[in-house]
Amino acid sequence: MLLNAAIPVLCILWVLLCLRFYTLISHENVWQRRFIAIGAGLGAGLIYLLGSMLMPWLKMPDNPLEAPVKQSENVRVKGK
């Protein structure tokens, strides 16, 4: 459950970080402020997209006994 909440929290932290830089830039630098706003939106979207793609690899099975078991074959090695 904590892992499911991590992605939106990271997106919000990214937007807040960009908002901090946005407020530090002077009102006279309109294009700079627009680029920071675009970067905040695109960055949060990419964090969400990559996080949701990587989520299945980060999840572990709840019960290790339910994990898929790989079948192995008996191998015999002959000596010389």
C-alpha positions in Angstrom: 0.0 0.0 0.0 2.8 2.3 0.8 4.4 1.6 -2.6 1.2 2.6 -4.3 1.2 6.0 -2.6 4.9 6.6 -3.4 4.3 7.6 -7.1 1.7 10.4 -6.5 3.8 11.6 -3.6 6.9 11.9 -5.8 4.9 13.7 -8.4 3.6 16.2 -5.8 7.1 16.7 -4.4 8.4 17.4 -8.0 5.6 20.0 -8.6 6.3 21.7 -5.3 10.0 21.9 -6.0 9.3 23.4 -9.4 6.8 25.8 -7.7 9.5 26.9 -5.4 11.7 27.9 -8.3 8.7 29.4 -10.1 8.1 31.8 -7.2 11.8 32.7 -7.0 11.9 33.9 -10.6 11.0 37.5 -11.2 7.7 38.4 -12.9 9.7 40.1 -15.6 11.1 36.8 -16.8 7.9 35.5 -18.3 9.5 32.8 -20.6 11.6 31.5 -17.8 8.5 31.0 -15.6 6.7 29.3 -18.4 9.5 26.9 -19.0 9.5 26.0 -15.3 5.8 25.5 -15.3 6.0 23.3 -18.4 8.9 21.3 -16.9 6.9 20.8 -13.7 4.0 19.3 -15.6 6.1 17.2 -18.0 8.3 16.0 -15.1 5.4 15.0 -12.9 3.9 13.2 -15.9 7.1 11.3 -16.6 7.6 10.4 -13.0 4.0 9.0 -12.9 4.5 7.1 -16.2 7.8 5.6 -15.3 6.7 4.8 -11.8 3.6 3.0 -13.0 5.7 1.0 -15.5 8.2 0.0 -12.9 5.6 -0.8 -10.2 5.2 -4.5 -11.1 8.9 -5.1 -10.8 9.0 -3.5 -7.4 6.1 -5.5 -5.9 7.0 -8.7 -4.2 4.5 -11.5 -3.7 2.6 -11.4 -0.4 3.3 -15.0 0.4 6.6 -16.5 -0.8 5.0 -19.9 -1.1 2.6 -18.5 -3.8 5.5 -17.4 -5.9 5.8 -19.3 -9.2 8.2 -22.2 -8.8 10.6 -23.0 -11.6 10.8 -26.6 -12.6 14.3 -28.0 -12.7 15.6 -31.1 -14.3 17.9 -33.6 -12.7 21.3 -33.3 -14.3 23.9 -36.0 -13.9 27.6 -35.3 -14.6 29.8 -38.2 -15.6 33.4 -38.1 -14.6 36.2 -39.1 -16.9 
